[in-house]
């Protein structure tokens, strides 16, 4: 049976079978499928399926976008992509393929994997009417809902029809059929007539909510485009992402290393109107000062030694989409002025080019530094800071969202466990994870869980299987290594000093000035230490 698969903000929302001879999509309540989007006409488009082919007929008078081109009337190819404001509908001639089923509740979409176990899975329906809630087990393969006493599930609601809908378990899935009700059956903001759903699913009938769910549902992983967590700080972050993403406002993501800044940037892109365009990440700290201008703005052939061909920069590659500038605080000051000019004018100029070119790019920046403090020290332009940081998104460190630690650990366990195996954490292991300060945040937690999974001695992960690189102060998250036997405190401090400097050299690509600035020491002091350790370069020896 052919079907339409609807997507909103990059995620699948629902599937509607094309069993009707003619189906109308639009914003108006009389449409067969209601699309709650102001850019969609009340009657936007009609789809007619004759048993072999599906024909699209535009009803808006303005044309409907199909595969990026305006169409008035024509045959839909299998896989055709129909744009409906911020929604997309994909036509599939042969429905029921393997993919993720989804149901939308409010503004959040929770994905449920489609699998054949749903057919035999014990299920129930939860009936919500205001503050009242009742539960009824589903023992049959189908049941009817309405006000009439002949229905399997009788609901007293003046806005519900006598025989409102029918739910059937078929082919391992739940099929919902609206039986010509007056006020409709709603799945999130969408009115549906026939739809295939997974568990859990929330349907709205009049002033009543029906929740189809498992009798013993597994622990739910609250995930938003890969951002996992139920902590209030995470919920607040997700709410901000959803509100900010559709706009063109500049966003700067602020957070410690390992908190998931790129994941948040990708969520902003996916939830924006640029979701079908490129997302280009650039780490400003990982590119040498000599090459970063070319990386960002591109270069012409012969513009410098080694430029054997013209090359697009990140701005041109991201045209129409999103450019993610990670570690923006490491961008050289002279390039900060060029970045500011590109943001304000929408023009970039390749290295060696005589004329600028226009680009349409949304820039999302990220840093683990205090940019305002850096601007006061002259290391970051204040005008660029205010241009980039219209909306700051603060990512909480993992030690401040301890309620999410076990949920994240279980997520990584599922990610890394061998196929077909379920590995659990013992209560002692859970306690050890909860007590750690996580200076490396989510990245460190992922590594710790992966290592424990590989090195565990039993079927489950126990406390001794969980090892950290070093003990940390639980209040501050600052690393506190133990003093090795036979080593004095002075020797240990000298060793730590060298390790810190070497790490800074790697992080700053051997840029001595940046290392000195970052560590808060004079350049001469840094050079003296490097010379003592034999880490100077030949040209520095002759200075």
N, C-alpha and C positions, 0 to 999 in steps of 0.2 A: 504494500500500500504506500503511495507517495506521501510525503510529509513536508512540513515547513519546520525548520529548526530555528528558533529565535535566540538571538544573542543581545545582551545589554552590557555595556562597559567591558566588552571582551570576554564575558562568560556566558555559557549556555544557560538560558532561563527555562525554556519549555519547548515541547514538540507538539505540533498539531497535525493530525492526519487530514489528508485531502480527500475524505470520503464523500464530501458534499459535491454536488454538481457545480456550484458556484460559491466561492468564499470571498467576502469583502473584508479588507483590512483598512482600518482608519481610526481616527481619534473619537469619532462619534459613538455613542452608546449602542446604536442600532447596527454597528458593524459586527460581523461574525467574530473577528478577533479585534479587540480594542487595544490600540497602541497609545498609551498616555504620554504623548510627546507633542509640544506646541508646534513643532516643525512639520508634523504630519497633518494632512487634511482630514476633515471629518469622514469623508469617503475617499481614501487615497488610491486604492487599487483593488481590482477584482481578479481572482484566479479561477479559471475554468478548466477542469480536467475531464477529458472525454473518454478516459479509459486507456489511452495510449500517450497522449501529449497534454501538456499544461500550457495554456495561453494566458498571458498577462494583459490586462486592459487598464490603462491609467484612467482614474476617475477624477483626479484633482484638476485637470486642465493645464498643469504645469510640467507634466512628465514625471516619471518615477525612475530613480537611478538604479540601473541593473548593471552590475560589473563595471561601475564607474561611468556609464554612459546613460543619457536620458532615453527612456523608452515610452512610447505612447501605446503601442500594441505589438505583441509578438510572442513567439513561442519561447518558453523557458527551457534552457539546457539543464541537464542534470548537474547540480552543484552551483547553479546560478545564485549570485549574491545580490539581494535586494536591500537597498539602504532606506531606512525609515527613521529619519532624524538621528537620534543617538542609538537607535536599534538597528539590527541587521536580521534579515530572514534568509536562510539558505534553503533552496528547493532541492529535495532529494527524491528522485524518481522511485527508488526502492528504499523505503524507510526501514527502521528497526535495526540499523547497523550498530556495531559495537562502539560505544562512546560513553561519556558521562551523562547521566540524566541529572537534571537540576530542577529545583523548585525555588521560587523566590518568595520570601516573606519580608514585607516592609522594604527596606533598602538594601538588605544583605542577601547574597545568594550562597547557599550551602550546597556543595556538590555531593551527590550520592552516587557511588559506583554502581553501574548496572551489572547484575549477575543473576544467574538462574536460581540462586538460593531463595530469592524473594518469594517464589511460588509456594515454598514449603515453610517459609519463615513465619512463626506465630506473630500475628499482627493485631492491632487494636485501633479503635477510633476514639479520640479524646474530643468531647463536645464542650466548647467554651461559650458561655453566654454571660457577658459582664464578669462579675466576680465568681459566678457559679461554674463548676467544672465537674463533668462526669466522664467515666470511661466505660466503653463496651468492647468486649472481645469480638474478633471477627472469626467465626468458625466456618462460614460458608465461602464459596468461591466468588460470590457476588451478593450485593445488597443494595436496596433502594432507600432513598432518603426523601422525606417530605413531611407535610402536615397530615396527610391522609392516614387513617388508622391501618390501611392495608400495607403501608410501607414497612420495611424491615426495621428502619430506624426512624421513629416518629419524633419530630422536633416541633415544639410550640414556638413559632416565630411568625408574626403577622406578615413579614416580608418574604417568607419562603412559600413556594408553590406547593400544591397538594402532592404532586409527584415531581420532585425537583431534579434529582440526579440519580444515576446508577453507577456504582463502582464494581468493577470486575477484575479478578486476578486471572490473568491470561498470559501465557508464554513467559512466565516468570516475572511479569511486571503488573502494575496496577493501571487500569484504564478507567478514566473518569469520563462519563457521558452526561452532559446536561440534557434533560428531557423536556426541552422547550419551556423552561421556567420563565416567569415574567421578569424578575429582577436579575437573573443571571447567576452564573457560578464564576467566582473570581480566584485567580491564582496570583497572589501579590497584586500588582496594579493592572493585571490583564484579565479581561473577560474571556473565558474559554468555553468551547462547545464540546470538544472531544480532545483529550490529551492523555499522553502516557507519562506516568510519574514514578518516582522511586520513594523510598522511605528515608526520613520523614517528609511529609508534604502537608502544607496547611492550605485548606480551601475556605473561602468565605462565602456564606450563603445568607443574604439578608444581614441580620445583626448577630449571626452565629458563626463561629469558627470550628471547622472540623480538622483535626490533626490526625492523619494516617501515620502510624508509627509502629516500630517493633515493640513486642511485649517486654523484651529485655534489651533495650537499645545499648549498644556499646558506647563507651565514653566518646563524646563528640569532640573532634578536633576543631576548635574555632580558628578558622584560617581565612585570611583575606589576601588573595593574590600572593600566597606564600608567607604572609605575616601572621605568625601563630601566637595566640595568647588571649587570655580572658581578663588580665589585669586591667583595672580602670584606666591606667595610663595608655595601654595599648588600644583600648576602645576609643579613648579620646583622640589618639593619633589616627586611627582608621576613619573616625568621623571627620577630622580635618582633611584627610586625603580626599574623601568623597566630595567635600564641599569645595576644595581648592582645585582639584584636577580638571574640571570642565572649563575653568577660566584660563587666561593667558598670563596670570600673575607669576612673577618670578618667585621661586621657592629655594630656600637654602636649608639643607638638612643638617642638623647639629647633633653630634653624638660621639661617644667614645669609639675607639677602634673595635670592630667586631659586633657592633649593635645592629647591623643590617641596613646601612644607609643606601646601598645600591638596590636592595630589595624594595625599599620605600620609593626610590626614584622610578623603578620599573612599574610599581603600582600606580604612581601618579600618571605615568605615560599610558598604561593600559586603560585607566579610567577616563582619559581625556579624549577629545575629538581627534587626536592625532594617533590613536591606537593602531591604525592600519599603516602608519608610516614608520620610518626607521627610529630605533632607539640606539644611540651611539654613546657608549661610556668611554671616558678618557680619564686616566689617573695622572694628574698634573705632577705628582711626586715621582712617578716612575719614568719620566722622560727627561733627558738631559736638556739643559738650558739652551744648547745650540740647536736642538731639533724641535723644541716644543712649538715654536711659531709655525714651522712647516706642518707639524702634526695638526694644529688647530685650523690654520688658514690655507694650507696647501702651498704648492710652489710650481713655478713654470720650469720648463726644460732649460738647463744651463744656468739657473739662477744662483747656484753655488756648486762647489766641487762635489761630484757624486750625483748631482741632479740630472741623470741621463734622460729622464722622461718627466713630463708634466704629471702632477699628482693632486688629486682632490684632498682637502683637509677635512677634519671632523665636522666643521660647520656645513660644508657642502654635502657630505655624506648624510647628515641629519636633516637636510632640507625638507621641510614639511612635517618633521617629527620632533624628537626631543634629544638634546645634547646634555649628557650628564657629566659634569666636571667634578670629579672626586678630588679630594685634597686640594681644594681651590686656594687654600692659604699658602701653598707652596709655589704658586704661580709667580714668576719673576716680575718685579715692579714695572719694568719697561713694557712687558706684555700686558699688564693689567690695563694700561691706557688703551691699547689696541682692542682688548676685549670690551672695555666700556664703550668705545666708539662703535663696535659691531653691534652691541646690544641696543644702543640708542638710535642708530641709523638703519639697522637691518642690512648693512653692507659689509662685505669682507674683501680683503685684497690679498691675493696669493703673493708669496715671496717671489719677487722678480716681475710681478705683473705691473702693467702701466695703468690699468683701469680696474675699479672695484666691480664686484658683482653682488646682486641682491640675493639674500637667503631669508627663508621663513623658518625660524628655529625657536623652540622654547628651550631655554637654558635652566637646568636644575643643578644647583651646586651642592657640595657637601664638604664638611670639614670637621675635624676633632679639635680645632683650635679656637681661641677667643679672637674673632676677627676684629672686633672693636678695639681690643687691647693692642692688637697688631697694627691697627691703623694709627693709634696714638704714638706708637713707636716708629712709624714711618715704613713699616714692612708690608702694609696693605692699604690700598687707596680707600679713603673714607667714602668718596663718591661711588666707587664700585660696590662697596659693601651695601650702601643703601639701594643701589640699583638691583643687586642680586637678592637682597633679603627683604623683599616685600612681605613674604609670609615665611617666618621661621618655623620649622618642624623639629621639635626636640625629641630625640630618641632616648628613652630611659635606659640606664645601665641595668644589666641583668640582676645585680645585687639589690636593686630597688623594686624588682617585680618578682619576688621569690615564689609567689603563687603560681607562676608560669614555668618554673624550673622543671618540675616532673613532667608536665605536658610536653615541653620541648624535648626532654630526654626520651620520652616514649616515641615521639615523632622521629627522632634520629635512630632509635632502635628499629623502628619499622623500615626506615630508609636503608639501613645497612645490614639488617638480618638476612641470612641466606633464604632464598625462595622456599616457601613452604614451612618455614620454621617460625615459631613465636617465642621470643626470648623475653623474660620478665626481669624486673629489678626486685631484689629482696627488700624488705622494710629497712634493713641496716644500710643497704646501698642507697636507698632513697634519702635516708637521714644524712649520709655522708655528702650527697650532692647538695642537699639543702643547706648544709653548714659551710660550704665553700664560698669564698667571696667573689669569684669569677672576674678577675681583672681583665681577662680576655673576652668576657661577655659571651654571646651566643656562639661565636666561632670556637672559643675554648671549650664550651660545653659539647659542641658537636665532636671535637677531636677526642675529648675524654670518653664520651660514650662509644665512639668508634673503636678506640683503643681497648676499652673494657670488653667490648663484644669479641674482639679478636683474641684477647689474652685470658678470657675467663677460664676457670678450671672446671666449672660445673655447667649444668643446663641453664641455670639462672645466673645473673650478674650479682655478686655479693660485694660487700664493702671492701674487702682486700683487693678485688679486681679493679677497683677505681683508683687510679693514681693520677696525681697532679705533678707538674714539672717542679713546683716548689710551693712550700706553704706560704700563705699570705695573711696579712692582718685583716681580720673579718670586718673591722670598722671602716678602714680606709681603702682596702683593695690593693695596698702597696705590697709588693713582693718582699718577703723576709726570709732569705736563704739561711740555712744552718751553717755554722762555722765548722769546716771539715777538721778532723783530728790532725794535730801537728801543725796547724796554720794559725798564726797570730792574727789579731784583729786588724793590725796595720797592713799585713799582707793581703788579707781578705778585702779591705777597702781599696787597695791598689788594683787588685784583680777586678773588682766590680767597676771601678772607674774605667779601666780599659775596655771591659765588655760594653759599658754604656756608650763610650765614644765610638767603638767599632760598629755598634748597632746604628748609631746616628749617621755614621759615614755611609753605611749601606742604604739607609732610608733616604738620605739626601744625595745619593749618587756621587759620593766623594766631593761634594761641593763644600769646601772648607769654611767659607764664609757663612753658609747656611747652618752648618754644624755648630759653629761658634755662637751664632745667634740663638739657635735652639737651646743650647746648653747653658747660655748665659755667661760665657767666659770670653776673655779677650782672645783675638786671633793669635797673638804672640804666645799666650799660655797654651792654646791648643797645639800650635806648631811645636812648642818645646816638648809637650807630652808625646806627640807623634814621633819626634826625633828620638826620644828615649826608648820608644817601643820599636824603632826601626820601620815605621810606617810612612815615612816621607817619600815623596816622589823626587826624581832626579833633578827636575828644574827647581824644586824647593830647596834642595841641598845647596844650590849655587847662589841663592838669594842672600 
